[in-house]
Amino acid sequence: MSDAKDVVKVAAMILLGIFVLSVGVPLLLAAAGVALGFLFHLAVIVIKVAVLLAIGYLILVGVRAMLR
C-alpha cells in the first residue's frame, strides 16, 4: 500500500509540473513580450526625439548662418 501512495505522489508531482510548465511558460513569455514591446516602443520614441532635435538644430544653424 505504501508503494501505491508513493506512485500516486510521484504521478501527482509530474502532473503538477506539467501544469506549471503549460501555464507558467506562456505567461512568462507573454510578460517578456510585453516588456520587450515596451522597450522597443521606448526606443522608437527616443529616436524620434533625437531626429526632431537634430532637425531643429540644423534649422537653427541655417538661420544663424543666413543672418551673418
N, CA, C and O atoms as a Tripos MOL2 file, in Angstrom:
@<TRIPOS>MOLECULE
protein
  272   271    68     0     0
PROTEIN
NO_CHARGES

@<TRIPOS>ATOM
      1 N           0.8270   -1.1870    0.0000 N.3       1 MET1
      2 CA          0.0000    0.0000    0.0000 C.3       1 MET1
      3 C           0.8690    1.2470    0.0000 C.2       1 MET1
      4 O           0.5170    2.2560   -0.6110 O.2       1 MET1
      5 N           1.9990    1.1760    0.6830 N.am      2 SER2
      6 CA          2.8980    2.3240    0.7520 C.3       2 SER2
      7 C           3.4830    2.6430   -0.6270 C.2       2 SER2
      8 O           3.6710    3.8050   -0.9850 O.2       2 SER2
      9 N           3.7700    1.5730   -1.3950 N.am      3 ASP3
     10 CA          4.2970    1.7920   -2.7470 C.3       3 ASP3
     11 C           3.2700    2.4790   -3.6360 C.2       3 ASP3
     12 O           3.6250    3.3150   -4.4680 O.2       3 ASP3
     13 N           2.0140    2.1330   -3.4650 N.am      4 ALA4
     14 CA          0.9560    2.7600   -4.2640 C.3       4 ALA4
     15 C           0.8490    4.2410   -3.9270 C.2       4 ALA4
     16 O           0.6410    5.0590   -4.8230 O.2       4 ALA4
     17 N           0.9860    4.6030   -2.6530 N.am      5 LYS5
     18 CA          0.9320    6.0100   -2.2580 C.3       5 LYS5
     19 C           2.1100    6.7750   -2.8620 C.2       5 LYS5
     20 O           1.9590    7.9120   -3.3110 O.2       5 LYS5
     21 N           3.2780    6.1440   -2.8680 N.am      6 ASP6
     22 CA          4.4550    6.8000   -3.4500 C.3       6 ASP6
     23 C           4.2700    7.0230   -4.9490 C.2       6 ASP6
     24 O           4.6390    8.0690   -5.4820 O.2       6 ASP6
     25 N           3.6940    6.0260   -5.6220 N.am      7 VAL7
     26 CA          3.4610    6.1480   -7.0580 C.3       7 VAL7
     27 C           2.4650    7.2640   -7.3230 C.2       7 VAL7
     28 O           2.6430    8.0390   -8.2620 O.2       7 VAL7
     29 N           1.4260    7.3580   -6.5140 N.am      8 VAL8
     30 CA          0.4280    8.4170   -6.6780 C.3       8 VAL8
     31 C           1.0700    9.7870   -6.4230 C.2       8 VAL8
     32 O           0.7870   10.7470   -7.1400 O.2       8 VAL8
     33 N           1.9260    9.8760   -5.4140 N.am      9 LYS9
     34 CA          2.6090   11.1410   -5.1230 C.3       9 LYS9
     35 C           3.4990   11.5620   -6.2880 C.2       9 LYS9
     36 O           3.5040   12.7280   -6.6840 O.2       9 LYS9
     37 N           4.2480   10.6130   -6.8330 N.am     10 VAL10
     38 CA          5.1290   10.9220   -7.9560 C.3      10 VAL10
     39 C           4.3170   11.3360   -9.1760 C.2      10 VAL10
     40 O           4.6690   12.2900   -9.8690 O.2      10 VAL10
     41 N           3.2250   10.6130   -9.4370 N.am     11 ALA11
     42 CA          2.3700   10.9590  -10.5700 C.3      11 ALA11
     43 C           1.7550   12.3430  -10.3730 C.2      11 ALA11
     44 O           1.6600   13.1180  -11.3250 O.2      11 ALA11
     45 N           1.3360   12.6610   -9.1430 N.am     12 ALA12
     46 CA          0.7640   13.9790   -8.8600 C.3      12 ALA12
     47 C           1.8180   15.0790   -9.0610 C.2      12 ALA12
     48 O           1.5160   16.1460   -9.5950 O.2      12 ALA12
     49 N           3.0490   14.8080   -8.6290 N.am     13 MET13
     50 CA          4.1240   15.7930   -8.8190 C.3      13 MET13
     51 C           4.4120   16.0130  -10.3040 C.2      13 MET13
     52 O           4.6240   17.1440  -10.7400 O.2      13 MET13
     53 N           4.4170   14.9430  -11.0650 N.am     14 ILE14
     54 CA          4.6640   15.0650  -12.5070 C.3      14 ILE14
     55 C           3.5430   15.8560  -13.1700 C.2      14 ILE14
     56 O           3.8100   16.7280  -13.9970 O.2      14 ILE14
     57 N           2.2840   15.5610  -12.8170 N.am     15 LEU15
     58 CA          1.1560   16.3050  -13.3730 C.3      15 LEU15
     59 C           1.2000   17.7700  -12.9670 C.2      15 LEU15
     60 O           0.8990   18.6470  -13.7770 O.2      15 LEU15
     61 N           1.5720   18.0420  -11.7200 N.am     16 LEU16
     62 CA          1.6930   19.4230  -11.2650 C.3      16 LEU16
     63 C           2.8040   20.1420  -12.0220 C.2      16 LEU16
     64 O           2.6540   21.3060  -12.3940 O.2      16 LEU16
     65 N           3.9050   19.4580  -12.2460 N.am     17 GLY17
     66 CA          4.9960   20.0510  -13.0220 C.3      17 GLY17
     67 C           4.5790   20.3610  -14.4490 C.2      17 GLY17
     68 O           4.9100   21.4220  -14.9760 O.2      17 GLY17
     69 N           3.8570   19.4450  -15.0760 N.am     18 ILE18
     70 CA          3.3670   19.6770  -16.4460 C.3      18 ILE18
     71 C           2.4030   20.8550  -16.4690 C.2      18 ILE18
     72 O           2.4470   21.6780  -17.3830 O.2      18 ILE18
     73 N           1.5220   20.9390  -15.4560 N.am     19 PHE19
     74 CA          0.5740   22.0580  -15.3790 C.3      19 PHE19
     75 C           1.3140   23.3820  -15.2180 C.2      19 PHE19
     76 O           1.0010   24.3610  -15.8960 O.2      19 PHE19
     77 N           2.2940   23.4100  -14.3180 N.am     20 VAL20
     78 CA          3.0550   24.6450  -14.0930 C.3      20 VAL20
     79 C           3.7840   25.0630  -15.3680 C.2      20 VAL20
     80 O           3.8090   26.2460  -15.7070 O.2      20 VAL20
     81 N           4.3710   24.1120  -16.0680 N.am     21 LEU21
     82 CA          5.0630   24.4390  -17.3160 C.3      21 LEU21
     83 C           4.0940   24.9160  -18.3880 C.2      21 LEU21
     84 O           4.3880   25.8610  -19.1210 O.2      21 LEU21
     85 N           2.9340   24.2590  -18.4820 N.am     22 SER22
     86 CA          1.9890   24.6290  -19.5370 C.3      22 SER22
     87 C           1.3340   25.9750  -19.2680 C.2      22 SER22
     88 O           0.9210   26.6490  -20.2110 O.2      22 SER22
     89 N           1.2270   26.3820  -18.0140 N.am     23 VAL23
     90 CA          0.6270   27.6730  -17.6810 C.3      23 VAL23
     91 C           1.7010   28.7290  -17.4640 C.2      23 VAL23
     92 O           1.5570   29.8600  -17.9280 O.2      23 VAL23
     93 N           2.7630   28.3790  -16.7730 N.am     24 GLY24
     94 CA          3.7760   29.3540  -16.4000 C.3      24 GLY24
     95 C           4.6330   29.8290  -17.5540 C.2      24 GLY24
     96 O           4.9290   31.0200  -17.6480 O.2      24 GLY24
     97 N           5.0380   28.9310  -18.4300 N.am     25 VAL25
     98 CA          5.9120   29.3180  -19.5380 C.3      25 VAL25
     99 C           5.2280   30.2980  -20.4850 C.2      25 VAL25
    100 O           5.8420   31.3040  -20.8400 O.2      25 VAL25
    101 N           3.9840   30.0580  -20.9160 N.am     26 PRO26
    102 CA          3.3360   31.0680  -21.7680 C.3      26 PRO26
    103 C           3.1570   32.4150  -21.0660 C.2      26 PRO26
    104 O           3.2940   33.4670  -21.6900 O.2      26 PRO26
    105 N           2.8510   32.3780  -19.7620 N.am     27 LEU27
    106 CA          2.7260   33.6400  -19.0270 C.3      27 LEU27
    107 C           4.0560   34.3640  -18.9560 C.2      27 LEU27
    108 O           4.1070   35.5850  -19.1000 O.2      27 LEU27
    109 N           5.1280   33.6270  -18.7350 N.am     28 LEU28
    110 CA          6.4550   34.2260  -18.6830 C.3      28 LEU28
    111 C           6.8480   34.8050  -20.0330 C.2      28 LEU28
    112 O           7.3980   35.9030  -20.1110 O.2      28 LEU28
    113 N           6.5650   34.0640  -21.0890 N.am     29 LEU29
    114 CA          6.8820   34.5580  -22.4340 C.3      29 LEU29
    115 C           6.0310   35.7710  -22.7970 C.2      29 LEU29
    116 O           6.5130   36.6910  -23.4590 O.2      29 LEU29
    117 N           4.7810   35.7790  -22.3720 N.am     30 ALA30
    118 CA          3.9170   36.9380  -22.6310 C.3      30 ALA30
    119 C           4.4320   38.1590  -21.8850 C.2      30 ALA30
    120 O           4.4540   39.2620  -22.4320 O.2      30 ALA30
    121 N           4.8440   37.9670  -20.6420 N.am     31 ALA31
    122 CA          5.3850   39.0830  -19.8690 C.3      31 ALA31
    123 C           6.6680   39.6040  -20.5080 C.2      31 ALA31
    124 O           6.8920   40.8130  -20.5620 O.2      31 ALA31
    125 N           7.5070   38.6950  -20.9900 N.am     32 ALA32
    126 CA          8.7410   39.1150  -21.6600 C.3      32 ALA32
    127 C           8.4160   39.8520  -22.9500 C.2      32 ALA32
    128 O           9.0810   40.8280  -23.2960 O.2      32 ALA32
    129 N           7.3960   39.3890  -23.6590 N.am     33 GLY33
    130 CA          6.9900   40.0720  -24.8940 C.3      33 GLY33
    131 C           6.4770   41.4660  -24.6250 C.2      33 GLY33
    132 O           6.7730   42.3930  -25.3790 O.2      33 GLY33
    133 N           5.7150   41.6280  -23.5650 N.am     34 VAL34
    134 CA          5.2120   42.9560  -23.1940 C.3      34 VAL34
    135 C           6.3740   43.8610  -22.8260 C.2      34 VAL34
    136 O           6.4220   45.0220  -23.2310 O.2      34 VAL34
    137 N           7.3150   43.3190  -22.0540 N.am     35 ALA35
    138 CA          8.4720   44.1240  -21.6580 C.3      35 ALA35
    139 C           9.3030   44.5140  -22.8740 C.2      35 ALA35
    140 O           9.7370   45.6600  -22.9890 O.2      35 ALA35
    141 N           9.5260   43.5630  -23.7820 N.am     36 LEU36
    142 CA         10.3010   43.8760  -24.9770 C.3      36 LEU36
    143 C           9.5550   44.8430  -25.8790 C.2      36 LEU36
    144 O          10.1600   45.7210  -26.4940 O.2      36 LEU36
    145 N           8.2390   44.6800  -25.9560 N.am     37 GLY37
    146 CA          7.4350   45.6110  -26.7460 C.3      37 GLY37
    147 C           7.5110   47.0120  -26.1850 C.2      37 GLY37
    148 O           7.6000   47.9860  -26.9320 O.2      37 GLY37
    149 N           7.4750   47.1160  -24.8560 N.am     38 PHE38
    150 CA          7.5750   48.4260  -24.2090 C.3      38 PHE38
    151 C           8.9490   49.0480  -24.4680 C.2      38 PHE38
    152 O           9.0490   50.2370  -24.7680 O.2      38 PHE38
    153 N          10.0030   48.2410  -24.3500 N.am     39 LEU39
    154 CA         11.3570   48.7560  -24.5890 C.3      39 LEU39
    155 C          11.5260   49.1790  -26.0450 C.2      39 LEU39
    156 O          12.1630   50.1930  -26.3290 O.2      39 LEU39
    157 N          10.9550   48.4010  -26.9670 N.am     40 PHE40
    158 CA         11.0290   48.7560  -28.3770 C.3      40 PHE40
    159 C          10.2970   50.0620  -28.6280 C.2      40 PHE40
    160 O          10.7930   50.9260  -29.3510 O.2      40 PHE40
    161 N           9.1210   50.2110  -28.0350 N.am     41 HIS41
    162 CA          8.3420   51.4400  -28.1930 C.3      41 HIS41
    163 C           9.1000   52.6380  -27.6090 C.2      41 HIS41
    164 O           9.1220   53.7190  -28.1970 O.2      41 HIS41
    165 N           9.7120   52.4290  -26.4580 N.am     42 LEU42
    166 CA         10.5040   53.4930  -25.8290 C.3      42 LEU42
    167 C          11.6970   53.8770  -26.7070 C.2      42 LEU42
    168 O          12.0230   55.0580  -26.8200 O.2      42 LEU42
    169 N          12.3440   52.9010  -27.3220 N.am     43 ALA43
    170 CA         13.4770   53.1820  -28.2010 C.3      43 ALA43
    171 C          13.0300   53.9800  -29.4200 C.2      43 ALA43
    172 O          13.7360   54.8890  -29.8560 O.2      43 ALA43
    173 N          11.8780   53.6540  -29.9690 N.am     44 VAL44
    174 CA         11.3550   54.3930  -31.1250 C.3      44 VAL44
    175 C          11.0840   55.8460  -30.7350 C.2      44 VAL44
    176 O          11.3970   56.7610  -31.4960 O.2      44 VAL44
    177 N          10.5070   56.0580  -29.5620 N.am     45 ILE45
    178 CA         10.2300   57.4260  -29.1030 C.3      45 ILE45
    179 C          11.5330   58.2070  -28.9330 C.2      45 ILE45
    180 O          11.6120   59.3690  -29.3310 O.2      45 ILE45
    181 N          12.5470   57.5820  -28.3490 N.am     46 VAL46
    182 CA         13.8360   58.2600  -28.1540 C.3      46 VAL46
    183 C          14.4630   58.6190  -29.5060 C.2      46 VAL46
    184 O          15.0290   59.7020  -29.6560 O.2      46 VAL46
    185 N          14.3650   57.7280  -30.4780 N.am     47 ILE47
    186 CA         14.9100   58.0100  -31.8110 C.3      47 ILE47
    187 C          14.1560   59.1650  -32.4540 C.2      47 ILE47
    188 O          14.7710   60.0280  -33.0800 O.2      47 ILE47
    189 N          12.8360   59.1940  -32.3110 N.am     48 LYS48
    190 CA         12.0510   60.2930  -32.8820 C.3      48 LYS48
    191 C          12.4340   61.6230  -32.2550 C.2      48 LYS48
    192 O          12.5700   62.6220  -32.9610 O.2      48 LYS48
    193 N          12.6080   61.6500  -30.9450 N.am     49 VAL49
    194 CA         13.0220   62.8870  -30.2650 C.3      49 VAL49
    195 C          14.3970   63.3160  -30.7490 C.2      49 VAL49
    196 O          14.6280   64.5030  -30.9790 O.2      49 VAL49
    197 N          15.3120   62.3680  -30.9060 N.am     50 ALA50
    198 CA         16.6570   62.7070  -31.3730 C.3      50 ALA50
    199 C          16.6180   63.2810  -32.7880 C.2      50 ALA50
    200 O          17.3400   64.2310  -33.0890 O.2      50 ALA50
    201 N          15.7850   62.7160  -33.6540 N.am     51 VAL51
    202 CA         15.6700   63.2330  -35.0220 C.3      51 VAL51
    203 C          15.0890   64.6430  -35.0020 C.2      51 VAL51
    204 O          15.5630   65.5170  -35.7270 O.2      51 VAL51
    205 N          14.0720   64.8700  -34.1850 N.am     52 LEU52
    206 CA         13.4810   66.2030  -34.0900 C.3      52 LEU52
    207 C          14.4940   67.2310  -33.5660 C.2      52 LEU52
    208 O          14.5500   68.3570  -34.0620 O.2      52 LEU52
    209 N          15.2810   66.8460  -32.5770 N.am     53 LEU53
    210 CA         16.3180   67.7540  -32.0610 C.3      53 LEU53
    211 C          17.3710   68.0490  -33.1230 C.2      53 LEU53
    212 O          17.8330   69.1840  -33.2400 O.2      53 LEU53
    213 N          17.7500   67.0370  -33.8960 N.am     54 ALA54
    214 CA         18.7490   67.2430  -34.9440 C.3      54 ALA54
    215 C          18.2080   68.1700  -36.0270 C.2      54 ALA54
    216 O          18.9290   69.0510  -36.4970 O.2      54 ALA54
    217 N          16.9610   67.9900  -36.4280 N.am     55 ILE55
    218 CA         16.3630   68.8650  -37.4450 C.3      55 ILE55
    219 C          16.2630   70.2860  -36.9140 C.2      55 ILE55
    220 O          16.5650   71.2430  -37.6280 O.2      55 ILE55
    221 N          15.8390   70.4260  -35.6600 N.am     56 GLY56
    222 CA         15.7660   71.7580  -35.0550 C.3      56 GLY56
    223 C          17.1260   72.4340  -35.0040 C.2      56 GLY56
    224 O          17.2400   73.6290  -35.2750 O.2      56 GLY56
    225 N          18.1530   71.6770  -34.6590 N.am     57 TYR57
    226 CA         19.4990   72.2380  -34.6010 C.3      57 TYR57
    227 C          19.9670   72.6690  -35.9890 C.2      57 TYR57
    228 O          20.5660   73.7350  -36.1380 O.2      57 TYR57
    229 N          19.7000   71.8530  -36.9970 N.am     58 LEU58
    230 CA         20.0990   72.2130  -38.3630 C.3      58 LEU58
    231 C          19.3750   73.4720  -38.8370 C.2      58 LEU58
    232 O          19.9750   74.3230  -39.4930 O.2      58 LEU58
    233 N          18.1000   73.5910  -38.5090 N.am     59 ILE59
    234 CA         17.3590   74.8050  -38.8790 C.3      59 ILE59
    235 C          17.9460   76.0280  -38.1690 C.2      59 ILE59
    236 O          18.1300   77.0800  -38.7810 O.2      59 ILE59
    237 N          18.2350   75.8810  -36.8820 N.am     60 LEU60
    238 CA         18.8290   76.9900  -36.1170 C.3      60 LEU60
    239 C          20.1730   77.3950  -36.6820 C.2      60 LEU60
    240 O          20.4490   78.5870  -36.8170 O.2      60 LEU60
    241 N          21.0060   76.4430  -37.0130 N.am     61 VAL61
    242 CA         22.3320   76.7490  -37.5760 C.3      61 VAL61
    243 C          22.1690   77.4040  -38.9550 C.2      61 VAL61
    244 O          22.8970   78.3390  -39.2890 O.2      61 VAL61
    245 N          21.2200   76.9140  -39.7450 N.am     62 GLY62
    246 CA         20.9810   77.5130  -41.0620 C.3      62 GLY62
    247 C          20.5110   78.9560  -40.9590 C.2      62 GLY62
    248 O          20.9830   79.8150  -41.7040 O.2      62 GLY62
    249 N          19.5920   79.2300  -40.0510 N.am     63 VAL63
    250 CA         19.1060   80.6060  -39.8580 C.3      63 VAL63
    251 C          20.2290   81.4980  -39.3720 C.2      63 VAL63
    252 O          20.3590   82.6400  -39.8120 O.2      63 VAL63
    253 N          21.0430   80.9760  -38.4610 N.am     64 ARG64
    254 CA         22.1660   81.7650  -37.9240 C.3      64 ARG64
    255 C          23.1800   82.0680  -39.0160 C.2      64 ARG64
    256 O          23.7400   83.1630  -39.0610 O.2      64 ARG64
    257 N          23.4150   81.1030  -39.8930 N.am     65 ALA65
    258 CA         24.3700   81.3200  -40.9940 C.3      65 ALA65
    259 C          23.8310   82.3330  -41.9890 C.2      65 ALA65
    260 O          24.5970   83.1120  -42.5560 O.2      65 ALA65
    261 N          22.5210   82.3320  -42.2090 N.am     66 MET66
    262 CA         21.9280   83.2840  -43.1520 C.3      66 MET66
    263 C          21.9420   84.7040  -42.5890 C.2      66 MET66
    264 O          22.0230   85.6690  -43.3490 O.2      66 MET66
    265 N          21.8640   84.8390  -41.2730 N.am     67 LEU67
    266 CA         21.8390   86.1700  -40.6580 C.3      67 LEU67
    267 C          23.2250   86.8080  -40.6050 C.2      67 LEU67
    268 O          23.3210   88.0230  -40.4270 O.2      67 LEU67
    269 N          24.2760   86.0540  -40.7480 N.am     68 ARG68
    270 CA         25.6310   86.6150  -40.6840 C.3      68 ARG68
    271 C          26.0150   87.2580  -41.9720 C.2      68 ARG68
    272 O          27.1230   87.7810  -42.0950 O.2      68 ARG68
@<TRIPOS>BOND
     1     1     2 1
     2     2     3 1
     3     3     4 2
     4     3     5 am
     5     5     6 1
     6     6     7 1
     7     7     8 2
     8     7     9 am
     9     9    10 1
    10    10    11 1
    11    11    12 2
    12    11    13 am
    13    13    14 1
    14    14    15 1
    15    15    16 2
    16    15    17 am
    17    17    18 1
    18    18    19 1
    19    19    20 2
    20    19    21 am
    21    21    22 1
    22    22    23 1
    23    23    24 2
    24    23    25 am
    25    25    26 1
    26    26    27 1
    27    27    28 2
    28    27    29 am
    29    29    30 1
    30    30    31 1
    31    31    32 2
    32    31    33 am
    33    33    34 1
    34    34    35 1
    35    35    36 2
    36    35    37 am
    37    37    38 1
    38    38    39 1
    39    39    40 2
    40    39    41 am
    41    41    42 1
    42    42    43 1
    43    43    44 2
    44    43    45 am
    45    45    46 1
    46    46    47 1
    47    47    48 2
    48    47    49 am
    49    49    50 1
    50    50    51 1
    51    51    52 2
    52    51    53 am
    53    53    54 1
    54    54    55 1
    55    55    56 2
    56    55    57 am
    57    57    58 1
    58    58    59 1
    59    59    60 2
    60    59    61 am
    61    61    62 1
    62    62    63 1
    63    63    64 2
    64    63    65 am
    65    65    66 1
    66    66    67 1
    67    67    68 2
    68    67    69 am
    69    69    70 1
    70    70    71 1
    71    71    72 2
    72    71    73 am
    73    73    74 1
    74    74    75 1
    75    75    76 2
    76    75    77 am
    77    77    78 1
    78    78    79 1
    79    79    80 2
    80    79    81 am
    81    81    82 1
    82    82    83 1
    83    83    84 2
    84    83    85 am
    85    85    86 1
    86    86    87 1
    87    87    88 2
    88    87    89 am
    89    89    90 1
    90    90    91 1
    91    91    92 2
    92    91    93 am
    93    93    94 1
    94    94    95 1
    95    95    96 2
    96    95    97 am
    97    97    98 1
    98    98    99 1
    99    99   100 2
   100    99   101 am
   101   101   102 1
   102   102   103 1
   103   103   104 2
   104   103   105 am
   105   105   106 1
   106   106   107 1
   107   107   108 2
   108   107   109 am
   109   109   110 1
   110   110   111 1
   111   111   112 2
   112   111   113 am
   113   113   114 1
   114   114   115 1
   115   115   116 2
   116   115   117 am
   117   117   118 1
   118   118   119 1
   119   119   120 2
   120   119   121 am
   121   121   122 1
   122   122   123 1
   123   123   124 2
   124   123   125 am
   125   125   126 1
   126   126   127 1
   127   127   128 2
   128   127   129 am
   129   129   130 1
   130   130   131 1
   131   131   132 2
   132   131   133 am
   133   133   134 1
   134   134   135 1
   135   135   136 2
   136   135   137 am
   137   137   138 1
   138   138   139 1
   139   139   140 2
   140   139   141 am
   141   141   142 1
   142   142   143 1
   143   143   144 2
   144   143   145 am
   145   145   146 1
   146   146   147 1
   147   147   148 2
   148   147   149 am
   149   149   150 1
   150   150   151 1
   151   151   152 2
   152   151   153 am
   153   153   154 1
   154   154   155 1
   155   155   156 2
   156   155   157 am
   157   157   158 1
   158   158   159 1
   159   159   160 2
   160   159   161 am
   161   161   162 1
   162   162   163 1
   163   163   164 2
   164   163   165 am
   165   165   166 1
   166   166   167 1
   167   167   168 2
   168   167   169 am
   169   169   170 1
   170   170   171 1
   171   171   172 2
   172   171   173 am
   173   173   174 1
   174   174   175 1
   175   175   176 2
   176   175   177 am
   177   177   178 1
   178   178   179 1
   179   179   180 2
   180   179   181 am
   181   181   182 1
   182   182   183 1
   183   183   184 2
   184   183   185 am
   185   185   186 1
   186   186   187 1
   187   187   188 2
   188   187   189 am
   189   189   190 1
   190   190   191 1
   191   191   192 2
   192   191   193 am
   193   193   194 1
   194   194   195 1
   195   195   196 2
   196   195   197 am
   197   197   198 1
   198   198   199 1
   199   199   200 2
   200   199   201 am
   201   201   202 1
   202   202   203 1
   203   203   204 2
   204   203   205 am
   205   205   206 1
   206   206   207 1
   207   207   208 2
   208   207   209 am
   209   209   210 1
   210   210   211 1
   211   211   212 2
   212   211   213 am
   213   213   214 1
   214   214   215 1
   215   215   216 2
   216   215   217 am
   217   217   218 1
   218   218   219 1
   219   219   220 2
   220   219   221 am
   221   221   222 1
   222   222   223 1
   223   223   224 2
   224   223   225 am
   225   225   226 1
   226   226   227 1
   227   227   228 2
   228   227   229 am
   229   229   230 1
   230   230   231 1
   231   231   232 2
   232   231   233 am
   233   233   234 1
   234   234   235 1
   235   235   236 2
   236   235   237 am
   237   237   238 1
   238   238   239 1
   239   239   240 2
   240   239   241 am
   241   241   242 1
   242   242   243 1
   243   243   244 2
   244   243   245 am
   245   245   246 1
   246   246   247 1
   247   247   248 2
   248   247   249 am
   249   249   250 1
   250   250   251 1
   251   251   252 2
   252   251   253 am
   253   253   254 1
   254   254   255 1
   255   255   256 2
   256   255   257 am
   257   257   258 1
   258   258   259 1
   259   259   260 2
   260   259   261 am
   261   261   262 1
   262   262   263 1
   263   263   264 2
   264   263   265 am
   265   265   266 1
   266   266   267 1
   267   267   268 2
   268   267   269 am
   269   269   270 1
   270   270   271 1
   271   271   272 2
@<TRIPOS>SUBSTRUCTURE
     1 MET1         2 RESIDUE 1 A MET
     2 SER2         6 RESIDUE 1 A SER
     3 ASP3        10 RESIDUE 1 A ASP
     4 ALA4        14 RESIDUE 1 A ALA
     5 LYS5        18 RESIDUE 1 A LYS
     6 ASP6        22 RESIDUE 1 A ASP
     7 VAL7        26 RESIDUE 1 A VAL
     8 VAL8        30 RESIDUE 1 A VAL
     9 LYS9        34 RESIDUE 1 A LYS
    10 VAL10       38 RESIDUE 1 A VAL
    11 ALA11       42 RESIDUE 1 A ALA
    12 ALA12       46 RESIDUE 1 A ALA
    13 MET13       50 RESIDUE 1 A MET
    14 ILE14       54 RESIDUE 1 A ILE
    15 LEU15       58 RESIDUE 1 A LEU
    16 LEU16       62 RESIDUE 1 A LEU
    17 GLY17       66 RESIDUE 1 A GLY
    18 ILE18       70 RESIDUE 1 A ILE
    19 PHE19       74 RESIDUE 1 A PHE
    20 VAL20       78 RESIDUE 1 A VAL
    21 LEU21       82 RESIDUE 1 A LEU
    22 SER22       86 RESIDUE 1 A SER
    23 VAL23       90 RESIDUE 1 A VAL
    24 GLY24       94 RESIDUE 1 A GLY
    25 VAL25       98 RESIDUE 1 A VAL
    26 PRO26      102 RESIDUE 1 A PRO
    27 LEU27      106 RESIDUE 1 A LEU
    28 LEU28      110 RESIDUE 1 A LEU
    29 LEU29      114 RESIDUE 1 A LEU
    30 ALA30      118 RESIDUE 1 A ALA
    31 ALA31      122 RESIDUE 1 A ALA
    32 ALA32      126 RESIDUE 1 A ALA
    33 GLY33      130 RESIDUE 1 A GLY
    34 VAL34      134 RESIDUE 1 A VAL
    35 ALA35      138 RESIDUE 1 A ALA
    36 LEU36      142 RESIDUE 1 A LEU
    37 GLY37      146 RESIDUE 1 A GLY
    38 PHE38      150 RESIDUE 1 A PHE
    39 LEU39      154 RESIDUE 1 A LEU
    40 PHE40      158 RESIDUE 1 A PHE
    41 HIS41      162 RESIDUE 1 A HIS
    42 LEU42      166 RESIDUE 1 A LEU
    43 ALA43      170 RESIDUE 1 A ALA
    44 VAL44      174 RESIDUE 1 A VAL
    45 ILE45      178 RESIDUE 1 A ILE
    46 VAL46      182 RESIDUE 1 A VAL
    47 ILE47      186 RESIDUE 1 A ILE
    48 LYS48      190 RESIDUE 1 A LYS
    49 VAL49      194 RESIDUE 1 A VAL
    50 ALA50      198 RESIDUE 1 A ALA
    51 VAL51      202 RESIDUE 1 A VAL
    52 LEU52      206 RESIDUE 1 A LEU
    53 LEU53      210 RESIDUE 1 A LEU
    54 ALA54      214 RESIDUE 1 A ALA
    55 ILE55      218 RESIDUE 1 A ILE
    56 GLY56      222 RESIDUE 1 A GLY
    57 TYR57      226 RESIDUE 1 A TYR
    58 LEU58      230 RESIDUE 1 A LEU
    59 ILE59      234 RESIDUE 1 A ILE
    60 LEU60      238 RESIDUE 1 A LEU
    61 VAL61      242 RESIDUE 1 A VAL
    62 GLY62      246 RESIDUE 1 A GLY
    63 VAL63      250 RESIDUE 1 A VAL
    64 ARG64      254 RESIDUE 1 A ARG
    65 ALA65      258 RESIDUE 1 A ALA
    66 MET66      262 RESIDUE 1 A MET
    67 LEU67      266 RESIDUE 1 A LEU
    68 ARG68      270 RESIDUE 1 A ARG
